[in-house]
Amino acid sequence: MKRSALATAIKLASTGVLAGALVACGGSGGGDPTPTTSSVTSTGTVTGFGSVYVGDDRFATNTGTTVTFDDNPSLEDQLRLGMKVRVTATRTGSDDPVAESIVFDEDFQGPIVGEPDTTANTFVVAGQTITVDTNTVFDDSIGGGITVLTDGMVVEVSGFPTADGFLATRVEQVGTAVGGDAEDDTEFEIKTTIDAGNVSGTTLTVNGQDIDVSAVQNQLAALGLSAEGVFVEIKGNFDPSASPVTYAATSIEAEDRFGNELEDEGEFEIEGILQAFDDSVTPNTVTINNIEIEVTGAGVSALANLVGKKVELEGTVNASGELVLPATGGVKVERENNARTEDVIASISPDGTVTTRLGLEITVDASTPRKEIDKENLLSGTDGDNLNIADFRANLQTGDWIEARGVPGTTPADTEWRRVEVSDDSDDGCELRGPVSDVNDPTFVILGVTVDTTSTAVFQNGFMSKAEFFDALEGGPVVKAETDTTTDCTNGNLTADEVEIQVGDDLVGTVSESEAAEIENREAADNELVGTPSSVAASSFDLNGSTITVNSSTLIDDSLIEAAQGGELPNDLPFGNAGVTATLNDLVNGVRIEVQVNNTSDNIAISIEDAD
C-alpha cells in the first residue's frame, strides 16, 4: 500500500523495546517567570526519528547536536533503529528536550560461531550467546532475520545484558563472511566485565573464549585487575583461517557503562530487563543492564517477582543517591506495542471511540501517550501534535485516515492504543498487525479480524511459500497483513495482498510520512536493485550486473501494466495473473525500475515497480 514508507521507517521492533532507556533530570527553578531549564540524560535504543526517539522520549535536534560513533564524529542520518545510544540534552519548560550530543558504541562485533539456533533464537559471537526477540531490529542487509544468519558472518550487535547472556536490540552485517575482503571482516569488539581470574599469562578468557592479550600487557596492568570486576572494551583481530577461529587483542581499556548516570538529584527513569533484586540489604538494590541501583520507597515491594522481566522504574533520586519509587507508577512491567493498524475511520461514537472499516474500536482518552492530528486546517486547537482530548476528538471525522499502535489485551476490545495519528490524507487499502490466533489455512485472526490469504501474492517478502508461512504461525507470532485494495477492507475481514511474520517490528518511536520516506530513500535494502534493465527475455533480464528471474508470483506494479496494456488497474498483479497479457519486454524494456529480489533463491524477483 502507498503508505508503506511509514512501516518501513519504524520497522521491526516495539514498544516495549527493551530499550534500557534511562532518563535523569535535574535543573533549576524557583519563582522565575521565565521557563526553567533542566538537564536530561537518556540511555536506550533508537526507536524512531523526527527528530530522534530513544525509548518513549522524543529529542529535538539542531545544528548544534553532535553525533559520535565509537569515539568518531558522525552524522544524525547515520543513526539506525535499534542502536543503543546515550543522549545528553536540555529541556526548557515542558518542551521536548533538545539533544546536545548523541553517542553510539556497539557492544559486540565479530564472526558468528556455528549455525544460529532458530528455535531458541540465539547465536554466538566471540563466546557470547546473543538472543533475539520480536523487538530486535535486523538491518536491511539481513532481510530474513535470524534465519539468514550463518556461521562466519561478521555482525555488529547492540543491546543489553541479561542473566543468561545478551539480548540484541539491533543486528547488522558488517562483513560478507569470514575470509571476505571487507575491512571489518577480521575485526572484533567486545564489551564485558573482567577480573583477575579471567587472565592467565597472555591469555584472557571471556565467556569461554580465549583471547591473546600479549600485545596489550601494559594496558592490562593499568586496569589494576583484582577480584572486583572492571567493565572493559576489548578490540582486536581474529584469524578466520584458524580452526577454531583465534582472537588477538590490540586494545583493552576501561569503558563507561551506558546508563550509569544515577548521580544528580531529580527525576529518573530506566527501562530494561530486571536482572536481580536484593531485599536482604538496606537500602534494597536492583540490577538492570548490569547496573546496580539502590532503591527505596513504597513501590519497592512490587519488584520481588519481576526478575527476568522487562520493567520500567520511575521515581526521584534523593540526596543519598537512592532511587525513590512511589507506590503508584513507580514500577511498571513493560509490554510490547505490537498491535498496529492503518485504515479509514468508518464511524465515531459520542465518547470519541473510533471504529475503522475493519471493525477495530480505537479509544483515545486523556491518558493516551501520543495523539496527533495531521491536518492542514484544524477544526479545533492550534497544534496538532499537542492537542487536549477535547480538541483531538473535535478534529475527528469519518473518512479520515488513522494510524494506531498499541498493546494487545485479553480480547481485541481490551487493546490499549498508545499511539494514534489521524490525517485527512486519502489512501487505498489497509494494514493490520498483531499476534495471530485461530489459524486455519488459508485464514487466521488478528485482533478479531479474519485475514484471508486465498489471493495473497507475497508471503514473508517472497522468502516463504504459503505452506511454509502457515507452518511458521504455530505459537501465535506477530504478523502484518496488508492490501492495496479498498474493497478488501471490510468489517471483521481483510483480504491480504501481502503477509509477513514480524521479527523486531515493535518500535515505540513515531515519524511523519515525509520523514519516513526520506529514511526509506536513503536506506536502500541490499535486496533492492534500481536501474534500467537490459537483455530482456521472456522471464529474465539483466540489471546492475545481475540476471534477474521473473516467475508467476512476481508482483508487477500496476503503472507498468497500464503503460504496456492500456486501461486502469486497481492494484498490482502477479506476473502469472490472467490480467497481465503484456510480455516482460513490453513491461520493463527501456523503463527505470525498482526490483525487490530474493537473493537467497537465485535472484528471483519478488516485485517490480516503476522507479520514476
C-alpha positions as CSV (number, residue, x, y, z in Angstrom):
1,M,0.0,0.0,0.0
2,K,1.1,3.6,-0.7
3,R,1.9,4.4,3.0
4,S,4.3,1.5,3.5
5,A,7.1,4.0,4.0
6,L,5.9,4.6,7.5
7,A,6.0,0.9,8.3
8,T,9.4,0.7,6.7
9,A,10.8,3.5,8.7
10,I,9.7,2.3,12.1
11,K,10.1,-1.4,11.4
12,L,10.9,-4.2,13.3
13,A,10.6,-3.8,16.7
14,S,8.1,-2.0,19.5
15,T,7.3,-0.9,22.3
16,G,8.5,-2.2,25.0
17,V,11.6,-2.2,23.1
18,L,13.6,-3.2,26.0
19,A,15.4,-0.1,25.3
20,G,17.1,0.1,28.6
21,A,16.0,3.7,28.2
22,L,17.2,5.8,31.0
23,V,16.2,9.4,31.8
24,A,17.7,11.5,34.5
25,C,16.7,15.1,35.0
26,G,17.9,17.8,37.3
27,G,17.7,21.5,36.9
28,S,17.0,25.0,38.1
29,G,13.7,26.7,39.2
30,G,12.4,28.9,41.8
31,G,9.8,31.5,41.1
32,D,11.3,32.9,37.9
33,P,8.5,33.6,35.4
34,T,10.8,32.5,32.6
35,P,10.7,28.8,31.7
36,T,13.1,26.7,33.8
37,T,15.7,24.5,32.2
38,S,16.8,21.1,33.2
39,S,19.4,18.5,32.1
40,V,18.2,15.3,30.6
41,T,20.2,12.1,30.1
42,S,18.7,9.2,28.2
43,T,20.3,5.8,27.5
44,G,18.4,3.4,25.4
45,T,17.6,2.2,21.9
46,V,16.7,4.5,19.0
47,T,13.0,3.8,18.3
48,G,12.1,6.4,15.8
49,F,13.0,9.6,14.0
50,G,11.7,13.2,13.8
51,S,13.9,14.2,15.4
52,V,15.2,11.2,17.4
53,Y,13.3,8.9,19.8
54,V,15.0,7.0,22.5
55,G,12.6,4.6,24.1
56,D,9.4,6.6,24.7
57,D,11.2,10.0,24.7
58,R,11.5,12.4,21.8
59,F,14.6,14.5,21.5
60,A,14.7,17.5,19.2
61,T,17.9,18.0,17.2
62,N,19.5,21.0,15.6
63,T,22.8,22.1,14.0
64,G,24.4,22.1,17.4
65,T,23.7,18.5,18.1
66,T,26.8,16.3,17.9
67,V,26.7,12.6,16.9
68,T,29.5,10.3,17.8
69,F,30.0,6.7,16.6
70,D,32.7,4.7,18.5
71,D,34.5,7.9,19.6
72,N,34.5,9.2,16.0
73,P,32.4,12.2,14.7
74,S,29.3,11.1,12.7
75,L,26.0,12.5,11.4
76,E,22.4,12.2,12.6
77,D,21.3,10.5,9.4
78,Q,23.7,7.6,10.2
79,L,21.6,6.6,13.3
80,R,19.5,3.5,12.8
81,L,16.6,1.9,14.6
82,G,17.6,-0.3,17.5
83,M,21.0,1.3,18.1
84,K,21.7,1.7,21.8
85,V,22.7,5.4,22.4
86,R,23.3,7.8,25.1
87,V,21.7,11.3,24.7
88,T,22.5,14.4,26.8
89,A,20.0,17.2,26.3
90,T,18.5,20.3,27.8
91,R,14.8,20.8,28.4
92,T,13.2,24.2,28.6
93,G,9.9,24.3,30.4
94,S,7.7,21.5,29.2
95,D,9.1,21.4,25.7
96,D,10.8,18.3,24.3
97,P,14.4,18.3,25.3
98,V,17.0,19.4,22.7
99,A,19.8,16.9,22.2
100,E,23.3,18.3,22.7
101,S,25.1,15.0,22.0
102,I,24.2,11.5,20.8
103,V,26.7,8.7,21.4
104,F,26.6,5.3,19.8
105,D,29.1,2.5,20.5
106,E,28.3,-1.1,19.5
107,D,28.5,-3.8,22.2
108,F,29.8,-6.7,20.0
109,Q,31.4,-7.1,16.6
110,G,32.8,-10.4,15.3
111,P,32.1,-13.6,13.4
112,I,29.1,-15.8,14.2
113,V,30.5,-19.1,15.5
114,G,28.4,-22.1,14.5
115,E,24.9,-22.0,13.0
116,P,22.3,-20.0,14.8
117,D,19.7,-21.8,16.9
118,T,16.5,-20.6,15.2
119,T,14.4,-22.5,17.8
120,A,16.0,-20.7,20.8
121,N,16.6,-17.6,18.7
122,T,20.2,-17.4,19.7
123,F,23.6,-17.2,18.0
124,V,27.2,-16.9,19.4
125,V,29.7,-14.1,18.7
126,A,33.2,-14.3,20.4
127,G,31.9,-16.7,23.0
128,Q,28.9,-14.6,23.9
129,T,25.4,-16.0,23.4
130,I,23.2,-13.4,21.8
131,T,19.4,-13.7,22.0
132,V,17.0,-12.0,19.6
133,D,13.3,-11.4,20.1
134,T,10.4,-9.6,18.4
135,N,12.0,-6.3,19.4
136,T,15.3,-7.0,17.7
137,V,15.9,-4.8,14.7
138,F,17.7,-6.5,11.8
139,D,19.4,-4.3,9.4
140,D,18.2,-4.4,5.8
141,S,21.4,-6.4,5.0
142,I,19.8,-9.3,7.0
143,G,16.4,-9.3,5.4
144,G,15.3,-12.7,6.8
145,G,16.3,-12.0,10.4
146,I,18.0,-14.8,12.3
147,T,17.0,-17.3,9.6
148,V,19.6,-15.9,7.2
149,L,22.5,-15.6,9.8
150,T,25.2,-18.1,9.0
151,D,28.4,-19.4,10.5
152,G,31.3,-16.9,9.9
153,M,29.1,-13.9,9.0
154,V,30.6,-10.8,10.7
155,V,28.0,-8.9,12.6
156,E,27.7,-5.8,14.8
157,V,25.3,-6.1,17.7
158,S,23.8,-3.5,20.0
159,G,21.7,-4.3,23.1
160,F,21.6,-5.1,26.8
161,P,22.9,-7.8,29.1
162,T,20.6,-10.4,30.7
163,A,21.2,-13.0,33.3
164,D,21.9,-15.6,30.6
165,G,23.8,-13.6,28.1
166,F,22.9,-10.7,25.9
167,L,19.6,-9.5,24.3
168,A,20.2,-7.8,21.0
169,T,18.2,-4.7,20.1
170,R,19.9,-4.4,16.7
171,V,22.0,-6.8,14.5
172,E,23.8,-5.6,11.4
173,Q,26.1,-7.4,9.0
174,V,29.4,-5.6,8.6
175,G,31.3,-8.1,6.6
176,T,30.5,-10.5,3.8
177,A,31.7,-13.6,5.8
178,V,34.8,-14.9,7.5
179,G,37.6,-14.7,5.0
180,G,36.0,-11.9,2.9
181,D,37.7,-8.8,1.7
182,A,35.7,-6.1,3.6
183,E,37.7,-4.0,6.0
184,D,35.6,-5.1,9.0
185,D,35.8,-8.8,8.2
186,T,38.6,-9.6,10.7
187,E,37.9,-7.0,13.4
188,F,36.2,-7.8,16.6
189,E,35.0,-5.8,19.6
190,I,33.7,-7.0,23.0
191,K,32.3,-5.1,26.0
192,T,32.3,-7.1,29.2
193,T,33.3,-7.3,32.8
194,I,36.6,-9.0,33.7
195,D,38.6,-9.6,36.8
196,A,42.0,-11.1,37.8
197,G,40.5,-14.6,37.4
198,N,40.0,-14.1,33.7
199,V,43.7,-13.7,33.0
200,S,46.3,-16.4,32.8
201,G,49.6,-15.3,31.4
202,T,49.0,-13.8,28.0
203,T,45.5,-15.3,27.7
204,L,42.3,-13.6,28.6
205,T,39.2,-15.8,28.8
206,V,35.8,-14.1,28.3
207,N,32.6,-16.2,28.2
208,G,34.7,-19.3,27.4
209,Q,36.5,-17.6,24.5
210,D,40.3,-17.3,24.8
211,I,41.9,-14.0,23.6
212,D,45.6,-13.5,23.1
213,V,46.5,-10.4,25.1
214,S,50.3,-10.5,24.7
215,A,50.2,-7.2,22.7
216,V,48.3,-5.3,25.5
217,Q,50.1,-6.3,28.6
218,N,50.7,-2.7,29.6
219,Q,47.0,-1.8,29.2
220,L,46.0,-4.8,31.2
221,A,48.4,-3.8,34.0
222,A,46.9,-0.3,34.0
223,L,43.5,-1.7,34.7
224,G,44.7,-2.9,38.1
225,L,42.6,-6.1,38.0
226,S,41.6,-7.7,41.2
227,A,38.7,-9.9,42.4
228,E,36.4,-6.9,41.7
229,G,35.4,-6.8,38.1
230,V,36.2,-3.9,35.7
231,F,33.9,-3.2,32.7
232,V,36.2,-3.0,29.6
233,E,36.1,-2.7,25.9
234,I,38.3,-5.1,24.0
235,K,39.2,-4.6,20.3
236,G,41.4,-6.7,18.1
237,N,41.5,-9.0,15.1
238,F,40.6,-12.6,14.6
239,D,42.1,-15.2,12.3
240,P,39.4,-16.8,10.1
241,S,41.8,-19.4,8.7
242,A,42.4,-20.9,12.1
243,S,40.2,-23.8,13.3
244,P,38.7,-22.8,15.7
245,V,38.9,-19.1,15.0
246,T,41.6,-17.3,17.1
247,Y,41.4,-13.8,18.6
248,A,44.2,-11.4,19.4
249,A,43.6,-8.1,21.3
250,T,45.1,-4.8,20.0
251,S,43.4,-2.7,22.7
252,I,41.8,-3.1,26.1
253,E,40.6,-0.2,28.2
254,A,38.1,0.6,30.9
255,E,34.7,1.6,29.5
256,D,32.0,3.8,30.9
257,R,28.7,1.9,31.2
258,F,25.9,3.4,29.2
259,G,23.2,4.1,31.7
260,N,25.4,4.6,34.8
261,E,24.3,8.2,35.3
262,L,22.5,8.0,38.6
263,E,24.3,10.9,40.1
264,D,22.2,14.1,40.4
265,E,19.0,14.5,42.4
266,G,15.9,14.8,40.2
267,E,13.6,12.7,38.1
268,F,14.9,9.4,36.9
269,E,13.6,6.6,34.7
270,I,15.1,3.4,33.5
271,E,13.8,0.6,31.3
272,G,15.3,-2.7,30.8
273,I,15.5,-6.3,32.0
274,L,15.4,-6.7,35.8
275,Q,18.4,-9.0,36.3
276,A,18.4,-9.1,40.1
277,F,16.6,-7.8,43.2
278,D,18.2,-8.0,46.6
279,D,16.0,-7.2,49.6
280,S,18.4,-8.6,52.2
281,V,20.4,-5.3,52.2
282,T,19.3,-1.8,53.2
283,P,18.6,0.0,51.0
284,N,17.4,-2.7,48.6
285,T,19.2,-3.0,45.3
286,V,18.2,-3.8,41.8
287,T,20.4,-4.7,38.8
288,I,19.3,-3.6,35.3
289,N,21.6,-3.7,32.3
290,N,24.4,-4.8,34.6
291,I,23.9,-1.6,36.6
292,E,23.3,-1.9,40.4
293,I,20.9,0.7,41.7
294,E,19.9,1.3,45.4
295,V,16.1,1.6,45.6
296,T,13.7,2.7,48.4
297,G,10.1,3.8,48.7
298,A,6.7,2.3,48.8
299,G,7.0,0.9,45.2
300,V,9.9,-1.4,46.0
301,S,7.7,-4.3,47.2
302,A,6.4,-4.8,43.6
303,L,9.9,-5.8,42.4
304,A,10.1,-9.2,44.2
305,N,8.5,-11.3,41.4
306,L,9.7,-9.4,38.4
307,V,13.3,-10.7,38.0
308,G,13.8,-11.6,34.3
309,K,11.0,-9.3,33.0
310,K,11.2,-6.1,31.2
311,V,10.3,-3.3,33.6
312,E,10.3,0.5,33.9
313,L,11.3,2.1,37.1
314,E,10.3,5.7,37.6
315,G,10.9,7.9,40.6
316,T,13.3,10.5,42.0
317,V,16.8,10.4,43.2
318,N,17.3,11.5,46.8
319,A,20.3,13.2,48.4
320,S,21.8,9.8,49.2
321,G,21.8,8.7,45.5
322,E,18.9,6.3,46.1
323,L,16.1,5.9,43.6
324,V,12.8,6.5,45.4
325,L,9.9,4.5,43.9
326,P,6.4,5.7,44.6
327,A,3.6,3.1,45.2
328,T,1.7,4.2,42.1
329,G,3.6,4.3,38.8
330,G,7.0,3.5,40.3
331,V,7.2,0.0,38.9
332,K,5.7,-0.9,35.5
333,V,6.0,-4.2,33.6
334,E,6.9,-3.5,30.0
335,R,4.6,-4.7,27.3
336,E,5.0,-4.8,23.6
337,N,3.1,-2.3,21.4
338,N,2.8,-5.0,18.7
339,A,-0.8,-4.1,17.7
340,R,-1.0,-1.8,14.8
341,T,-3.4,-0.7,12.1
342,E,-3.7,1.8,9.2
343,D,-7.2,2.2,8.0
344,V,-10.1,4.7,7.3
345,I,-12.4,5.9,10.1
346,A,-15.8,4.4,9.5
347,S,-17.6,5.9,12.5
348,I,-17.1,7.9,15.7
349,S,-19.1,7.4,18.9
350,P,-20.0,10.3,21.2
351,D,-17.3,9.3,23.6
352,G,-14.7,9.6,20.9
353,T,-14.2,5.9,20.2
354,V,-13.3,5.4,16.6
355,T,-14.3,2.4,14.6
356,T,-12.4,1.5,11.5
357,R,-13.6,-0.2,8.3
358,L,-12.0,-3.4,9.7
359,G,-14.2,-3.1,12.8
360,L,-11.4,-2.2,15.2
361,E,-12.6,0.1,18.1
362,I,-9.9,2.6,19.0
363,T,-10.4,4.5,22.2
364,V,-8.4,7.7,22.7
365,D,-8.6,9.5,26.1
366,A,-6.5,11.9,28.1
367,S,-4.1,9.1,29.2
368,T,-3.2,8.1,25.6
369,P,0.6,8.9,25.5
370,R,0.6,10.3,21.9
371,K,-2.3,11.5,19.9
372,E,-1.8,13.7,16.9
373,I,-3.9,15.3,14.2
374,D,-2.0,15.8,10.9
375,K,-4.4,18.1,9.0
376,E,-3.7,21.4,7.2
377,N,-6.7,23.1,8.8
378,L,-7.6,22.1,12.3
379,L,-11.2,22.3,13.4
380,S,-10.2,23.0,17.0
381,G,-6.9,23.8,18.7
382,T,-3.7,25.2,17.2
383,D,-1.1,22.5,17.3
384,G,-2.0,19.1,16.0
385,D,0.9,17.5,17.9
386,N,-0.2,18.8,21.3
387,L,-4.0,18.7,21.5
388,N,-6.0,18.2,24.6
389,I,-8.5,15.4,24.5
390,A,-11.5,17.7,23.7
391,D,-9.7,19.3,20.7
392,F,-8.4,16.0,19.5
393,R,-11.9,14.5,19.4
394,A,-13.3,17.7,17.8
395,N,-10.9,17.2,14.9
396,L,-12.0,13.6,14.2
397,Q,-14.1,13.0,11.0
398,T,-15.4,9.9,9.3
399,G,-13.3,9.2,6.2
400,D,-10.1,10.3,8.0
401,W,-7.0,8.1,7.8
402,I,-5.9,6.7,11.1
403,E,-2.7,5.0,12.1
404,A,-2.7,3.5,15.6
405,R,-0.3,1.3,17.7
406,G,-0.9,-0.3,21.0
407,V,-0.7,-3.2,23.4
408,P,-3.0,-6.2,22.8
409,G,-5.2,-7.2,25.6
410,T,-7.0,-10.4,26.6
411,T,-9.6,-9.6,23.9
412,P,-9.5,-7.2,20.9
413,A,-11.6,-4.7,22.9
414,D,-9.0,-4.6,25.6
415,T,-6.2,-3.4,23.3
416,E,-4.6,-0.3,24.9
417,W,-4.0,2.1,22.0
418,R,-0.9,4.2,22.8
419,R,0.0,6.0,19.6
420,V,-2.8,7.5,17.4
421,E,-2.3,9.7,14.4
422,V,-5.2,11.0,12.3
423,S,-4.9,12.8,8.9
424,D,-7.1,13.8,6.1
425,D,-4.9,12.0,3.5
426,S,-6.7,9.7,1.1
427,D,-5.4,6.2,0.6
428,D,-6.2,2.8,-0.7
429,G,-6.3,-0.5,1.2
430,C,-5.5,-1.0,4.9
431,E,-2.9,-2.7,7.2
432,L,-3.2,-4.7,10.3
433,R,-0.6,-6.2,12.6
434,G,-0.8,-8.2,15.9
435,P,-0.5,-11.7,17.4
436,V,-2.3,-14.3,15.3
437,S,-4.8,-16.8,16.5
438,D,-7.4,-19.3,15.1
439,V,-5.0,-20.4,12.3
440,N,-6.9,-22.4,9.7
441,D,-5.2,-22.2,6.2
442,P,-6.0,-20.0,4.3
443,T,-7.1,-17.8,7.2
444,F,-6.0,-16.6,10.6
445,V,-7.2,-13.9,13.0
446,I,-5.5,-10.7,14.2
447,L,-7.2,-8.6,16.8
448,G,-10.6,-10.2,16.0
449,V,-10.2,-9.6,12.2
450,T,-10.1,-12.6,9.9
451,V,-7.3,-12.4,7.4
452,D,-7.9,-14.3,4.2
453,T,-4.8,-15.3,2.2
454,T,-6.5,-17.1,-0.6
455,S,-5.4,-14.4,-3.1
456,T,-2.2,-13.4,-1.3
457,A,0.7,-13.0,-3.8
458,V,3.6,-12.5,-1.4
459,F,4.4,-14.5,1.8
460,Q,7.2,-13.2,4.0
461,N,8.6,-10.9,1.3
462,G,8.9,-13.8,-1.0
463,F,11.1,-15.8,1.3
464,M,8.4,-18.4,2.1
465,S,5.9,-20.4,0.3
466,K,2.3,-20.4,1.6
467,A,2.8,-23.8,3.3
468,E,6.0,-22.7,5.0
469,F,4.3,-19.5,6.2
470,F,1.4,-21.3,7.8
471,D,3.7,-23.8,9.4
472,A,5.5,-20.8,11.0
473,L,2.3,-19.5,12.6
474,E,2.4,-22.1,15.3
475,G,2.8,-20.3,18.7
476,G,0.9,-17.1,17.6
477,P,3.7,-14.8,16.3
478,V,3.1,-11.2,15.4
479,V,2.0,-10.9,11.7
480,K,1.5,-7.9,9.4
481,A,-1.2,-8.2,6.8
482,E,-1.9,-5.6,4.2
483,T,-3.8,-4.9,1.0
484,D,-3.8,-2.1,-1.6
485,T,-7.5,-2.6,-2.4
486,T,-10.2,-0.6,-0.6
487,T,-12.8,-3.3,-1.1
488,D,-10.5,-5.8,0.7
489,C,-11.1,-4.0,4.0
490,T,-14.5,-4.8,5.5
491,N,-15.9,-5.2,8.9
492,G,-14.1,-8.1,10.5
493,N,-12.3,-9.2,7.3
494,L,-9.1,-8.3,5.5
495,T,-8.3,-10.0,2.2
496,A,-4.5,-9.7,2.1
497,D,-2.1,-9.0,-0.8
498,E,0.9,-9.5,1.5
499,V,1.5,-11.1,4.8
500,E,4.7,-11.1,6.9
501,I,5.8,-12.5,10.2
502,Q,7.3,-9.6,12.1
503,V,10.8,-10.0,13.6
504,G,11.8,-6.9,15.5
505,D,9.0,-4.7,14.3
506,D,7.6,-3.3,17.5
507,L,9.3,0.1,18.0
508,V,7.8,2.9,20.1
509,G,9.0,5.9,18.1
510,T,7.0,7.8,15.7
511,V,7.8,9.6,12.4
512,S,6.0,11.6,9.9
513,E,5.3,10.1,6.5
514,S,7.7,12.6,4.8
515,E,10.5,11.7,7.2
516,A,9.8,8.0,6.8
517,A,10.0,8.4,3.0
518,E,13.4,10.2,3.4
519,I,14.7,7.4,5.6
520,E,13.4,4.8,3.1
521,N,15.1,6.6,0.2
522,R,18.5,6.8,1.9
523,E,18.4,3.2,3.3
524,A,18.1,1.1,0.1
525,A,17.9,-2.5,1.1
526,D,20.6,-4.9,-0.1
527,N,17.9,-6.9,-1.9
528,E,16.6,-3.9,-3.9
529,L,18.0,-3.0,-7.3
530,V,17.2,0.2,-9.2
531,G,18.1,0.9,-12.8
532,T,17.1,0.2,-16.5
533,P,17.2,-3.5,-17.4
534,S,18.9,-4.9,-20.4
535,S,18.8,-8.3,-22.2
536,V,15.1,-8.7,-21.5
537,A,13.9,-12.2,-22.3
538,A,10.6,-14.0,-21.7
539,S,11.2,-14.5,-18.0
540,S,14.5,-12.7,-17.1
541,F,16.6,-9.6,-17.6
542,D,19.9,-8.2,-16.5
543,L,20.1,-5.3,-14.0
544,N,23.2,-3.9,-12.3
545,G,25.4,-6.8,-13.3
546,S,22.9,-9.5,-12.1
547,T,20.5,-11.7,-14.0
548,I,17.0,-11.4,-12.5
549,T,14.4,-14.1,-12.9
550,V,10.7,-13.3,-13.1
551,N,8.2,-16.0,-12.2
552,S,4.4,-16.2,-12.0
553,S,4.4,-14.9,-8.4
554,T,6.5,-11.8,-9.1
555,L,4.3,-8.7,-8.3
556,I,4.2,-6.2,-11.2
557,D,3.5,-2.5,-10.5
558,D,0.0,-1.6,-11.8
559,S,1.5,1.5,-13.5
560,L,3.8,-0.7,-15.6
561,I,0.9,-2.9,-16.6
562,E,-1.2,0.1,-17.5
563,A,1.5,1.6,-19.6
564,A,2.0,-1.6,-21.5
565,Q,-1.6,-2.7,-21.9
566,G,-3.7,0.4,-21.5
567,G,-6.6,0.8,-19.2
568,E,-6.6,1.3,-15.4
569,L,-6.0,-1.3,-12.7
570,P,-7.0,-1.1,-9.0
571,N,-3.8,-2.7,-7.8
572,D,-0.5,-4.5,-8.7
573,L,-0.8,-8.0,-10.2
574,P,1.4,-11.2,-10.2
575,F,3.1,-11.8,-13.5
576,G,1.2,-15.0,-13.9
577,N,-2.2,-13.4,-13.4
578,A,-4.6,-13.6,-16.3
579,G,-4.9,-9.9,-16.2
580,V,-1.3,-9.5,-17.3
581,T,-1.2,-10.1,-21.0
582,A,1.9,-8.0,-21.8
583,T,5.3,-9.6,-22.2
584,L,8.1,-8.9,-19.8
585,N,9.8,-7.0,-22.6
586,D,6.7,-4.8,-23.0
587,L,6.6,-4.2,-19.3
588,V,10.2,-3.2,-18.4
589,N,12.3,-2.7,-21.6
590,G,13.6,0.9,-21.5
591,V,11.9,1.7,-18.2
592,R,13.8,2.6,-15.0
593,I,12.5,0.1,-12.4
594,E,13.0,-0.9,-8.8
595,V,13.2,-4.6,-8.2
596,Q,13.0,-6.4,-4.8
597,V,15.0,-9.6,-5.2
598,N,15.0,-12.8,-3.2
599,N,18.8,-13.0,-3.2
600,T,18.8,-16.3,-1.4
601,S,17.0,-18.0,-4.3
602,D,19.0,-17.3,-7.5
603,N,17.9,-13.6,-7.7
604,I,14.1,-14.3,-8.2
605,A,12.2,-11.0,-8.4
606,I,9.7,-10.6,-5.6
607,S,8.3,-7.3,-7.0
608,I,9.0,-4.9,-9.9
609,E,7.9,-1.2,-9.6
610,D,8.3,1.9,-11.7
611,A,11.2,3.8,-10.1
612,D,10.2,7.1,-11.6
